[in-house]
Amino acid sequence: MAVRTNYVYNPSYEASATTAWNFSGSRTATPAATRVSGGYVGTYAMELTYTAGAGDDGTKDLLLYPTMTDAVAAVGEQWTVSVYAKLGAGTNSGITGVLRLYQYDAASAGTGNQDSANFISGLTSEWQRLSQVFTLTGATTVKLRASHYYTSLANGDGIDILFDGWMLEKVATAGTYFDGSTTDTGSVTYDWTGTADNSPSTATDIASFTGLTVKHYVG
């Protein structure tokens, strides 16, 4: 019975835009993550907005990241980060944006990170899927975190991007999106591993059991 796991907490923002997601970075102004209607997955998406302030001198950065996974990972494995994204109606200028994968050891100490190419220039007002395959390197790694990260923030720069349908999966290519609220089919069941919209999720392929007959003999 094959099982896929999406390790991103709150991947589609159906209950909240900020549950399990956090801001970091040296940016000087205040960013916002807002749940908005019109999502690619389900009803809602998250809209990230930021207007760089006077203290942003071209070297500042902004990171938005979810809860660290409890995935069991190992150096040499391939993991794929993917998300649907599109431009909002506001300003997007003067910035570089990447998908970032953080690696941690069993004590939650960082063991390195890797970045995708800049995705900002390829975005439009239509949903598209961004994805990046990462090969785990460096010191022993057992935990991971998929994030989006913005650099080169300078006064007047802006970010207005919508995101939906995050995935972090132990695969070499992005698979079909799912989370624990995806509708079950005749061959696959979908579940949250913990709290709905605040935990990883699984897709369990039960097709191999279709047509199986179990007989119990007594005596």
Summary of the structure (lengths in Angstrom):
residues: 219
radius of gyration: 19.2
end to end distance: 31.4
largest distance: 84.2
contacts: 702
relative contact order: 0.27
helix: 3%
strand: 46%
